[in-house]
Amino acid sequence: MLLLLVVARLLPISVSSDLSLFNLFPERIRHAPVLSAATPDKNESGKFFAQTEQNASSTPRPLVSANLRAPARDQSDSIYSRWHLLLFFIWLAGVIIATASELVQSARFARTLVPLQPVTSEPIHELLLDCCRTMGVRRPPLLRETRALQTPALYGFLRPTLLLPEGFTRTFSRSELRFVLLHELAHLRRLDLPLNGLMTLLQIIHWFNPLVWLAFARWRLDREMACDAAAITASGAQSAHAYGGTLLHLLERCSTPAYSHQSLLQIAGRKTEIQQRLTMICATRRLYFV
């Protein structure tokens, strides 16, 4: 939630508001004049301007006033505007390239989902509906199996789809599958899909800023940790150890490189991220049982 302040600051529009911390101060402090040592007061400034006008009237004016610095200033302004124009086109080229890459990858992945058939297993659908009631999700996502992924992932903005790797329901137990469903449904309850799209758009606009990429990478890790905490809370504190075992099982399944795209909300990420999430789960388990 704190990182949403960064998101609001990076938006290309500015929102004006009368809310300010300075309104908490008394009226006399907010409107007090600011004086500096280099700025004379009103009386001193009046004497100074009167003396300046008197000196100017007594001094003869030159017949020709030469402004030798004007051409140099115009030249510097021209160079400055050229640099601004060049930087703008560099930024615009980066935005176009990043947008084209994102659209091509999204279209390519969407084509792989067209021939997929929904999962028709009745026990899986009953488990999904039970998890939806537990997480407070009214509209359950579609369930589909695909060979393009090795870990479950949530995809789609208008009609979310929960993608399961082929044979996932046979490889993992019912309790592990429940953990996975609770984690992905936590993304839906937190509205992480539209927020992820907004983050992707801001990354495209600010592609040149490495701090933005670092902040959003941290946001995605915190997002997964928050969903882990929500799934453990829904399952009970005693399930933290079993939930951590599910993450390790998923990590074993991802031993080979998997398809990765920013539009996908995958439960299993990099090994370093899984390690940090397991550390959080262990800390949560100790907090519950102290």
One Martini backbone bead per residue (centre of mass of N, CA, C, O) as a GRO file, in nm:
protein
  290
    1MET     BB    1   0.055   0.063  -0.018
    2LEU     BB    2   0.302   0.253  -0.016
    3LEU     BB    3   0.370   0.209  -0.326
    4LEU     BB    4   0.120   0.372  -0.430
    5LEU     BB    5   0.258   0.647  -0.403
    6VAL     BB    6   0.450   0.598  -0.637
    7VAL     BB    7   0.235   0.558  -0.850
    8ALA     BB    8   0.101   0.840  -0.824
    9ARG     BB    9   0.369   0.997  -0.897
   10LEU     BB   10   0.403   0.847  -1.195
   11LEU     BB   11   0.182   0.978  -1.310
   12PRO     BB   12   0.095   1.189  -1.593
   13ILE     BB   13  -0.084   1.309  -1.364
   14SER     BB   14  -0.228   1.577  -1.173
   15VAL     BB   15  -0.355   1.623  -0.837
   16SER     BB   16  -0.543   1.842  -0.677
   17SER     BB   17  -0.522   1.971  -0.329
   18ASP     BB   18  -0.609   2.093   0.003
   19LEU     BB   19  -0.432   1.893   0.123
   20SER     BB   20  -0.219   1.960   0.413
   21LEU     BB   21   0.020   1.980   0.660
   22PHE     BB   22   0.016   2.300   0.686
   23ASN     BB   23  -0.285   2.315   0.805
   24LEU     BB   24  -0.192   2.241   1.108
   25PHE     BB   25  -0.099   2.512   1.130
   26PRO     BB   26  -0.103   2.810   1.213
   27GLU     BB   27  -0.181   3.105   1.059
   28ARG     BB   28   0.077   3.276   1.138
   29ILE     BB   29   0.283   3.064   1.023
   30ARG     BB   30   0.186   3.030   0.725
   31HIS     BB   31   0.192   3.374   0.682
   32ALA     BB   32   0.477   3.424   0.727
   33PRO     BB   33   0.741   3.601   0.662
   34VAL     BB   34   1.028   3.567   0.455
   35LEU     BB   35   1.357   3.629   0.569
   36SER     BB   36   1.666   3.744   0.448
   37ALA     BB   37   1.988   3.860   0.428
   38ALA     BB   38   1.957   3.940   0.107
   39THR     BB   39   1.684   4.084   0.202
   40PRO     BB   40   1.537   4.367   0.220
   41ASP     BB   41   1.340   4.574   0.340
   42LYS     BB   42   1.110   4.809   0.266
   43ASN     BB   43   1.278   5.066   0.333
   44GLU     BB   44   1.543   4.984   0.200
   45SER     BB   45   1.428   4.941  -0.084
   46GLY     BB   46   1.330   5.234  -0.125
   47LYS     BB   47   1.608   5.372  -0.101
   48PHE     BB   48   1.747   5.213  -0.326
   49PHE     BB   49   1.562   5.299  -0.567
   50ALA     BB   50   1.595   5.604  -0.534
   51GLN     BB   51   1.904   5.608  -0.576
   52THR     BB   52   1.903   5.472  -0.853
   53GLU     BB   53   1.735   5.692  -1.004
   54GLN     BB   54   1.926   5.927  -0.947
   55ASN     BB   55   2.178   5.808  -1.088
   56ALA     BB   56   2.043   5.767  -1.366
   57SER     BB   57   1.974   6.074  -1.420
   58SER     BB   58   2.285   6.176  -1.390
   59THR     BB   59   2.354   5.974  -1.603
   60PRO     BB   60   2.462   5.937  -1.905
   61ARG     BB   61   2.349   5.812  -2.194
   62PRO     BB   62   2.403   5.608  -2.432
   63LEU     BB   63   2.364   5.599  -2.769
   64VAL     BB   64   2.461   5.289  -2.760
   65SER     BB   65   2.329   4.974  -2.700
   66ALA     BB   66   2.505   4.690  -2.599
   67ASN     BB   67   2.433   4.329  -2.660
   68LEU     BB   68   2.661   4.073  -2.637
   69ARG     BB   69   2.488   3.820  -2.492
   70ALA     BB   70   2.250   3.740  -2.672
   71PRO     BB   71   2.368   3.538  -2.880
   72ALA     BB   72   2.469   3.334  -2.666
   73ARG     BB   73   2.194   3.278  -2.543
   74ASP     BB   74   2.056   3.175  -2.800
   75GLN     BB   75   2.252   2.942  -2.846
   76SER     BB   76   2.203   2.793  -2.576
   77ASP     BB   77   1.898   2.755  -2.620
   78SER     BB   78   1.924   2.584  -2.875
   79ILE     BB   79   2.088   2.352  -2.753
   80TYR     BB   80   1.886   2.285  -2.528
   81SER     BB   81   1.646   2.212  -2.721
   82ARG     BB   82   1.790   1.985  -2.872
   83TRP     BB   83   1.834   1.801  -2.630
   84HIS     BB   84   1.537   1.772  -2.559
   85LEU     BB   85   1.451   1.649  -2.830
   86LEU     BB   86   1.638   1.403  -2.820
   87LEU     BB   87   1.532   1.283  -2.551
   88PHE     BB   88   1.242   1.248  -2.643
   89PHE     BB   89   1.299   1.045  -2.877
   90ILE     BB   90   1.429   0.833  -2.700
   91TRP     BB   91   1.187   0.787  -2.518
   92LEU     BB   92   0.983   0.716  -2.744
   93ALA     BB   93   1.136   0.470  -2.850
   94GLY     BB   94   1.122   0.308  -2.586
   95VAL     BB   95   0.812   0.298  -2.569
   96ILE     BB   96   0.761   0.156  -2.839
   97ILE     BB   97   0.930  -0.097  -2.788
   98ALA     BB   98   0.793  -0.188  -2.522
   99THR     BB   99   0.504  -0.204  -2.633
  100ALA     BB  100   0.556  -0.406  -2.863
  101SER     BB  101   0.668  -0.634  -2.687
  102GLU     BB  102   0.417  -0.667  -2.507
  103LEU     BB  103   0.209  -0.725  -2.734
  104VAL     BB  104   0.346  -0.969  -2.862
  105GLN     BB  105   0.354  -1.151  -2.610
  106SER     BB  106   0.049  -1.146  -2.552
  107ALA     BB  107  -0.046  -1.258  -2.828
  108ARG     BB  108   0.117  -1.520  -2.820
  109PHE     BB  109  -0.012  -1.629  -2.555
  110ALA     BB  110  -0.314  -1.612  -2.640
  111ARG     BB  111  -0.293  -1.827  -2.868
  112THR     BB  112  -0.233  -2.071  -2.667
  113LEU     BB  113  -0.539  -2.049  -2.531
  114VAL     BB  114  -0.752  -2.123  -2.745
  115PRO     BB  115  -0.738  -2.458  -2.747
  116LEU     BB  116  -0.825  -2.467  -2.466
  117GLN     BB  117  -0.969  -2.657  -2.211
  118PRO     BB  118  -1.162  -2.689  -1.965
  119VAL     BB  119  -1.195  -2.797  -1.655
  120THR     BB  120  -1.411  -3.096  -1.567
  121SER     BB  121  -1.357  -3.154  -1.280
  122GLU     BB  122  -1.553  -3.183  -1.007
  123PRO     BB  123  -1.360  -3.168  -0.757
  124ILE     BB  124  -1.214  -2.908  -0.849
  125HIS     BB  125  -1.465  -2.725  -0.853
  126GLU     BB  126  -1.542  -2.763  -0.558
  127LEU     BB  127  -1.275  -2.652  -0.447
  128LEU     BB  128  -1.298  -2.373  -0.577
  129LEU     BB  129  -1.566  -2.286  -0.440
  130ASP     BB  130  -1.460  -2.313  -0.151
  131CYS     BB  131  -1.230  -2.103  -0.183
  132CYS     BB  132  -1.414  -1.866  -0.259
  133ARG     BB  133  -1.565  -1.858   0.010
  134THR     BB  134  -1.315  -1.815   0.189
  135MET     BB  135  -1.209  -1.543   0.015
  136GLY     BB  136  -1.459  -1.377  -0.112
  137VAL     BB  137  -1.525  -1.488  -0.407
  138ARG     BB  138  -1.780  -1.465  -0.639
  139ARG     BB  139  -1.605  -1.504  -0.910
  140PRO     BB  140  -1.490  -1.757  -1.064
  141PRO     BB  141  -1.247  -1.880  -1.234
  142LEU     BB  142  -1.105  -2.017  -1.486
  143LEU     BB  143  -1.014  -2.355  -1.590
  144ARG     BB  144  -0.681  -2.441  -1.716
  145GLU     BB  145  -0.472  -2.628  -1.930
  146THR     BB  146  -0.107  -2.615  -1.983
  147ARG     BB  147   0.224  -2.625  -2.146
  148ALA     BB  148   0.348  -2.326  -2.102
  149LEU     BB  149   0.345  -2.410  -1.797
  150GLN     BB  150   0.479  -2.496  -1.454
  151THR     BB  151   0.288  -2.295  -1.310
  152PRO     BB  152   0.061  -2.137  -1.161
  153ALA     BB  153  -0.171  -1.890  -1.310
  154LEU     BB  154  -0.283  -1.560  -1.361
  155TYR     BB  155  -0.520  -1.452  -1.621
  156GLY     BB  156  -0.662  -1.169  -1.698
  157PHE     BB  157  -0.902  -0.904  -1.682
  158LEU     BB  158  -1.207  -0.956  -1.753
  159ARG     BB  159  -1.136  -1.289  -1.758
  160PRO     BB  160  -1.025  -1.479  -1.538
  161THR     BB  161  -0.750  -1.721  -1.547
  162LEU     BB  162  -0.663  -2.045  -1.434
  163LEU     BB  163  -0.348  -2.180  -1.478
  164LEU     BB  164  -0.259  -2.519  -1.538
  165PRO     BB  165  -0.058  -2.754  -1.551
  166GLU     BB  166  -0.001  -3.035  -1.694
  167GLY     BB  167  -0.086  -3.261  -1.440
  168PHE     BB  168  -0.129  -3.112  -1.163
  169THR     BB  169  -0.370  -3.276  -1.025
  170ARG     BB  170  -0.180  -3.547  -1.013
  171THR     BB  171   0.081  -3.438  -0.857
  172PHE     BB  172  -0.100  -3.300  -0.654
  173SER     BB  173  -0.255  -3.257  -0.383
  174ARG     BB  174  -0.533  -3.136  -0.234
  175SER     BB  175  -0.392  -2.947  -0.032
  176GLU     BB  176  -0.201  -2.812  -0.237
  177LEU     BB  177  -0.426  -2.711  -0.425
  178ARG     BB  178  -0.556  -2.528  -0.213
  179PHE     BB  179  -0.322  -2.336  -0.174
  180VAL     BB  180  -0.312  -2.235  -0.465
  181LEU     BB  181  -0.601  -2.125  -0.481
  182LEU     BB  182  -0.577  -1.923  -0.247
  183HIS     BB  183  -0.352  -1.754  -0.368
  184GLU     BB  184  -0.497  -1.670  -0.637
  185LEU     BB  185  -0.754  -1.550  -0.498
  186ALA     BB  186  -0.602  -1.322  -0.354
  187HIS     BB  187  -0.551  -1.162  -0.611
  188LEU     BB  188  -0.848  -1.101  -0.671
  189ARG     BB  189  -0.921  -0.955  -0.402
  190ARG     BB  190  -0.671  -0.736  -0.449
  191LEU     BB  191  -0.649  -0.643  -0.750
  192ASP     BB  192  -0.374  -0.734  -0.911
  193LEU     BB  193  -0.430  -0.720  -1.215
  194PRO     BB  194  -0.477  -0.411  -1.258
  195LEU     BB  195  -0.218  -0.326  -1.107
  196ASN     BB  196  -0.023  -0.472  -1.300
  197GLY     BB  197  -0.100  -0.306  -1.550
  198LEU     BB  198  -0.014  -0.033  -1.432
  199MET     BB  199   0.282  -0.106  -1.384
  200THR     BB  200   0.351  -0.167  -1.678
  201LEU     BB  201   0.289   0.116  -1.786
  202LEU     BB  202   0.497   0.268  -1.604
  203GLN     BB  203   0.745   0.114  -1.706
  204ILE     BB  204   0.724   0.220  -1.994
  205ILE     BB  205   0.744   0.524  -1.928
  206HIS     BB  206   0.998   0.444  -1.709
  207TRP     BB  207   1.242   0.280  -1.857
  208PHE     BB  208   1.503   0.467  -1.762
  209ASN     BB  209   1.434   0.386  -1.456
  210PRO     BB  210   1.572   0.177  -1.220
  211LEU     BB  211   1.397   0.245  -0.965
  212VAL     BB  212   1.129   0.148  -1.080
  213TRP     BB  213   1.205  -0.148  -1.121
  214LEU     BB  214   1.282  -0.199  -0.826
  215ALA     BB  215   1.010  -0.123  -0.694
  216PHE     BB  216   0.831  -0.330  -0.859
  217ALA     BB  217   0.980  -0.583  -0.770
  218ARG     BB  218   0.914  -0.542  -0.472
  219TRP     BB  219   0.608  -0.538  -0.506
  220ARG     BB  220   0.578  -0.831  -0.614
  221LEU     BB  221   0.693  -0.967  -0.364
  222ASP     BB  222   0.489  -0.847  -0.161
  223ARG     BB  223   0.243  -0.967  -0.300
  224GLU     BB  224   0.314  -1.267  -0.251
  225MET     BB  225   0.330  -1.244   0.057
  226ALA     BB  226   0.036  -1.156   0.098
  227CYS     BB  227  -0.087  -1.417  -0.026
  228ASP     BB  228   0.041  -1.611   0.170
  229ALA     BB  229  -0.091  -1.492   0.424
  230ALA     BB  230  -0.385  -1.535   0.329
  231ALA     BB  231  -0.371  -1.845   0.296
  232ILE     BB  232  -0.286  -1.909   0.589
  233THR     BB  233  -0.526  -1.773   0.729
  234ALA     BB  234  -0.748  -1.951   0.585
  235SER     BB  235  -0.610  -2.235   0.693
  236GLY     BB  236  -0.426  -2.172   0.923
  237ALA     BB  237  -0.151  -2.167   1.127
  238GLN     BB  238  -0.085  -2.487   1.102
  239SER     BB  239  -0.026  -2.453   0.768
  240ALA     BB  240   0.261  -2.330   0.720
  241HIS     BB  241   0.436  -2.581   0.669
  242ALA     BB  242   0.269  -2.694   0.427
  243TYR     BB  243   0.298  -2.444   0.250
  244GLY     BB  244   0.606  -2.453   0.224
  245GLY     BB  245   0.607  -2.733   0.086
  246THR     BB  246   0.459  -2.638  -0.170
  247LEU     BB  247   0.675  -2.441  -0.267
  248LEU     BB  248   0.897  -2.656  -0.296
  249HIS     BB  249   0.746  -2.827  -0.504
  250LEU     BB  250   0.732  -2.600  -0.715
  251LEU     BB  251   1.039  -2.559  -0.737
  252GLU     BB  252   1.099  -2.843  -0.851
  253ARG     BB  253   0.922  -2.799  -1.111
  254CYS     BB  254   1.117  -2.525  -1.177
  255SER     BB  255   1.406  -2.624  -1.285
  256THR     BB  256   1.308  -2.511  -1.544
  257PRO     BB  257   1.244  -2.286  -1.762
  258ALA     BB  258   0.985  -2.054  -1.768
  259TYR     BB  259   0.726  -1.881  -1.847
  260SER     BB  260   0.753  -1.519  -1.865
  261HIS     BB  261   0.517  -1.264  -1.756
  262GLN     BB  262   0.368  -0.969  -1.647
  263SER     BB  263   0.058  -1.077  -1.684
  264LEU     BB  264   0.151  -1.289  -1.480
  265LEU     BB  265   0.045  -1.468  -1.177
  266GLN     BB  266   0.285  -1.633  -1.011
  267ILE     BB  267   0.361  -1.841  -0.744
  268ALA     BB  268   0.637  -1.905  -0.886
  269GLY     BB  269   0.961  -1.796  -0.882
  270ARG     BB  270   1.236  -1.725  -0.776
  271LYS     BB  271   1.455  -1.856  -0.554
  272THR     BB  272   1.501  -1.598  -0.385
  273GLU     BB  273   1.198  -1.542  -0.339
  274ILE     BB  274   1.128  -1.809  -0.201
  275GLN     BB  275   1.318  -1.767   0.037
  276GLN     BB  276   1.178  -1.511   0.149
  277ARG     BB  277   0.899  -1.645   0.187
  278LEU     BB  278   0.990  -1.866   0.382
  279THR     BB  279   1.088  -1.673   0.599
  280MET     BB  280   0.810  -1.548   0.650
  281ILE     BB  281   0.664  -1.812   0.728
  282CYS     BB  282   0.841  -1.878   0.971
  283ALA     BB  283   0.778  -1.617   1.124
  284THR     BB  284   0.471  -1.664   1.137
  285ARG     BB  285   0.481  -1.931   1.291
  286ARG     BB  286   0.625  -1.819   1.545
  287LEU     BB  287   0.406  -1.606   1.610
  288TYR     BB  288   0.169  -1.812   1.662
  289PHE     BB  289   0.354  -2.011   1.876
  290VAL     BB  290   0.441  -1.813   2.122
   0.00000   0.00000   0.00000
